[in-house]
Amino acid sequence: MSDETLNAEPDEGQPLAMPDRHAVLPDHSLDQLFRGARTFYSWEDRDVSDTTLHALYELLQYAPTSANQSPARFLFLKGDSQEKLRPHLIEANIEKTLTAPVTVVVAWDWNFNDKIPELFPHNPGAKDWFASDDARFENGFRNSSLQGAYLIMAARALGLDCGPMSGFDKDGVDETFFKTDPEMGAWRSNFLCNIGYGSTDTLFPRLPKLAFDAAAKLLK
């Protein structure tokens, strides 16, 4: 997909066509988002444009969070900035990260509730729901995890591959990128996600998945 396509605007005066939200996506779309998608460990030598990263955020922002709190913050790292991650990565994650076109630090803002009056304008007092440290941590971490998953799905929808991972020193990443920054000082790391165009050279066969009966229950 070209940057021009990502930036395409509807014709002036023409409303956006609303798709049938109850229609089942075609199999090729489901394959791209789920069945055929993999966690990638190596990458093609191919850039992910800044325009694509903006389009990625534009998509993921629409997904739901509790009280529209939207606590996730996304630090996109390219080039030299990725190298700053090196001392904070476990050995197994160094090469896959430093060779990725982009690494996203999926984080959350400890002060996310300050924006509740803006994001939840029909009930600005909802800011006080998250006044305690426990409420802020529980909601910030949970909902930023949701938004991190939306990031992965939005990336796949744009034809990108992902390699989400733990295996890093969270406190070290926070110290390096957030603690002393005047704009990001209240951000806290959740997980990392490498993004690019994955190489199949290092993929191994898909690992087993749990069947419905092993992972779910249906009560009536």
C-alpha positions as CSV (number, residue, x, y, z in Angstrom):
1,M,0.0,0.0,0.0
2,S,1.4,3.4,-1.0
3,D,1.7,6.4,1.2
4,E,-0.7,8.1,-1.2
5,T,-3.3,5.5,-0.6
6,L,-2.9,5.8,3.2
7,N,-3.4,9.5,3.0
8,A,-6.3,9.3,0.6
9,E,-9.2,11.6,1.5
10,P,-12.8,11.2,0.4
11,D,-14.1,13.4,-2.4
12,E,-15.3,16.7,-1.1
13,G,-18.9,16.6,-0.3
14,Q,-19.0,12.8,-0.4
15,P,-19.8,11.1,2.9
16,L,-17.8,8.0,3.8
17,A,-19.6,4.8,2.9
18,M,-20.4,2.8,6.0
19,P,-19.6,-0.9,5.5
20,D,-22.0,-3.6,6.7
21,R,-20.5,-4.2,10.2
22,H,-22.2,-7.5,10.4
23,A,-20.7,-8.9,7.3
24,V,-18.2,-11.7,7.8
25,L,-14.8,-10.7,6.4
26,P,-13.6,-12.8,3.5
27,D,-11.2,-15.7,4.2
28,H,-8.1,-13.9,2.9
29,S,-8.7,-11.1,5.4
30,L,-9.1,-13.5,8.3
31,D,-6.0,-15.3,7.2
32,Q,-4.0,-12.0,7.1
33,L,-5.3,-11.0,10.5
34,F,-5.3,-14.3,12.3
35,R,-4.8,-17.7,10.7
36,G,-1.8,-16.9,8.5
37,A,-0.3,-14.3,10.8
38,R,2.9,-15.2,12.7
39,T,5.3,-13.8,15.2
40,F,8.3,-12.7,13.2
41,Y,12.0,-12.9,14.3
42,S,13.8,-11.6,11.2
43,W,13.0,-8.9,8.7
44,E,13.3,-7.9,5.1
45,D,15.5,-4.9,4.4
46,R,12.5,-2.7,3.8
47,D,11.6,0.6,5.4
48,V,8.3,1.3,7.2
49,S,7.5,4.9,6.3
50,D,6.5,7.5,8.8
51,T,3.2,7.9,6.9
52,T,2.4,4.2,7.5
53,L,3.1,4.6,11.2
54,H,0.7,7.5,11.4
55,A,-1.9,5.5,9.5
56,L,-1.3,2.6,12.0
57,Y,-2.1,4.9,14.9
58,E,-5.1,6.4,13.1
59,L,-6.6,2.9,12.9
60,L,-5.8,1.6,16.4
61,Q,-7.2,4.7,18.1
62,Y,-10.8,3.7,17.3
63,A,-10.7,0.5,19.3
64,P,-12.5,0.6,22.7
65,T,-11.1,1.2,26.1
66,S,-12.9,1.5,29.4
67,A,-14.5,5.0,29.7
68,N,-12.5,5.9,26.5
69,Q,-9.5,6.4,28.8
70,S,-7.0,5.5,26.1
71,P,-4.0,5.2,28.4
72,A,-1.6,3.6,25.9
73,R,1.3,5.6,24.6
74,F,3.4,4.5,21.7
75,L,7.1,5.2,21.3
76,F,8.2,4.3,17.7
77,L,11.9,3.7,17.5
78,K,13.9,3.6,14.3
79,G,17.6,3.4,13.6
80,D,19.9,4.8,16.3
81,S,17.1,5.1,18.8
82,Q,16.6,1.3,18.7
83,E,20.2,0.8,19.7
84,K,19.4,2.4,23.0
85,L,17.3,-0.7,23.7
86,R,20.3,-3.0,23.5
87,P,21.3,-3.0,27.2
88,H,17.7,-3.6,28.3
89,L,17.0,-6.7,26.1
90,I,17.6,-10.3,26.9
91,E,20.2,-11.9,24.6
92,A,17.6,-13.8,22.6
93,N,15.8,-10.5,21.7
94,I,18.7,-8.4,20.6
95,E,19.1,-9.3,17.0
96,K,15.4,-9.6,16.2
97,T,14.9,-6.1,17.6
98,L,17.9,-4.3,16.2
99,T,17.3,-5.6,12.7
100,A,13.6,-4.7,12.7
101,P,12.6,-1.5,10.7
102,V,10.6,-0.3,13.7
103,T,10.3,-1.2,17.4
104,V,7.3,0.1,19.3
105,V,7.5,0.6,23.1
106,V,3.9,0.0,24.0
107,A,3.6,2.1,27.2
108,W,0.9,3.7,29.3
109,D,0.6,7.1,30.9
110,W,0.5,7.0,34.7
111,N,-1.5,10.3,34.5
112,F,-3.9,9.1,31.8
113,N,-6.9,10.2,33.9
114,D,-5.9,13.9,33.4
115,K,-7.3,13.5,29.8
116,I,-10.6,11.9,30.9
117,P,-12.6,15.2,30.7
118,E,-11.4,15.6,27.1
119,L,-12.0,12.0,26.1
120,F,-15.2,11.3,28.1
121,P,-16.8,14.8,27.9
122,H,-20.4,13.7,28.9
123,N,-19.0,12.7,32.3
124,P,-15.8,14.7,33.0
125,G,-16.0,13.7,36.7
126,A,-15.0,10.1,35.7
127,K,-11.4,11.4,36.1
128,D,-11.9,10.8,39.8
129,W,-12.6,7.1,39.2
130,F,-8.9,6.6,38.6
131,A,-7.6,8.9,41.4
132,S,-6.0,6.1,43.5
133,D,-2.8,4.4,42.6
134,D,-4.4,1.0,42.5
135,A,-7.2,2.1,40.1
136,R,-4.7,3.9,37.9
137,F,-2.4,0.9,37.6
138,E,-5.1,-1.7,37.1
139,N,-6.9,0.4,34.4
140,G,-3.8,1.8,32.8
141,F,-2.1,-1.5,32.4
142,R,-5.1,-3.5,31.4
143,N,-6.4,-1.0,28.8
144,S,-2.9,-0.3,27.4
145,S,-2.5,-4.0,26.9
146,L,-5.8,-4.0,24.9
147,Q,-4.5,-1.1,22.8
148,G,-1.2,-2.9,22.2
149,A,-3.3,-5.8,20.8
150,Y,-5.1,-3.3,18.6
151,L,-1.8,-2.1,17.4
152,I,-0.9,-5.6,16.2
153,M,-4.2,-6.1,14.4
154,A,-4.0,-2.6,12.8
155,A,-0.4,-3.4,11.6
156,R,-1.5,-6.7,10.1
157,A,-4.4,-4.9,8.4
158,L,-1.9,-2.6,6.7
159,G,0.2,-5.4,5.4
160,L,2.8,-5.3,8.1
161,D,4.2,-8.1,10.3
162,C,4.7,-8.0,14.0
163,G,7.0,-9.5,16.7
164,P,5.5,-8.6,20.1
165,M,7.6,-9.6,23.1
166,S,8.5,-9.4,26.7
167,G,12.0,-10.3,27.6
168,F,13.3,-6.8,28.5
169,D,14.1,-4.7,31.5
170,K,11.1,-2.5,31.9
171,D,12.7,-0.2,34.5
172,G,15.7,0.2,32.3
173,V,13.6,1.2,29.3
174,D,11.6,3.6,31.4
175,E,14.8,5.2,32.7
176,T,16.3,5.5,29.2
177,F,13.4,6.9,27.3
178,F,10.8,8.2,29.8
179,K,11.8,9.3,33.3
180,T,13.8,12.4,32.4
181,D,11.8,13.4,29.3
182,P,9.5,16.5,29.9
183,E,6.7,15.1,27.8
184,M,7.0,11.3,28.5
185,G,8.0,11.4,32.1
186,A,4.9,9.7,33.4
187,W,4.9,6.9,30.7
188,R,5.5,3.3,31.8
189,S,6.5,0.4,29.6
190,N,4.1,-2.5,29.0
191,F,5.7,-4.5,26.2
192,L,7.7,-4.2,23.0
193,C,6.6,-4.9,19.4
194,N,8.9,-5.1,16.4
195,I,7.2,-4.1,13.2
196,G,8.2,-4.5,9.6
197,Y,8.0,-6.9,6.7
198,G,8.9,-10.2,8.1
199,S,11.2,-12.8,6.6
200,T,10.1,-16.4,6.6
201,D,13.6,-17.7,6.7
202,T,13.6,-18.1,10.5
203,L,10.0,-19.2,11.0
204,F,9.4,-22.6,12.5
205,P,6.2,-24.6,12.2
206,R,3.3,-23.0,13.9
207,L,3.0,-24.1,17.5
208,P,-0.1,-25.9,18.9
209,K,-3.1,-24.0,20.0
210,L,-5.6,-24.9,22.6
211,A,-8.9,-26.3,21.3
212,F,-12.2,-24.6,22.4
213,D,-13.0,-27.2,25.1
214,A,-9.6,-26.7,26.6
215,A,-9.6,-22.9,26.7
216,A,-13.3,-21.9,26.8
217,K,-16.6,-22.8,28.5
218,L,-20.1,-21.9,27.2
219,L,-22.7,-21.5,29.9
220,K,-26.4,-21.1,29.1
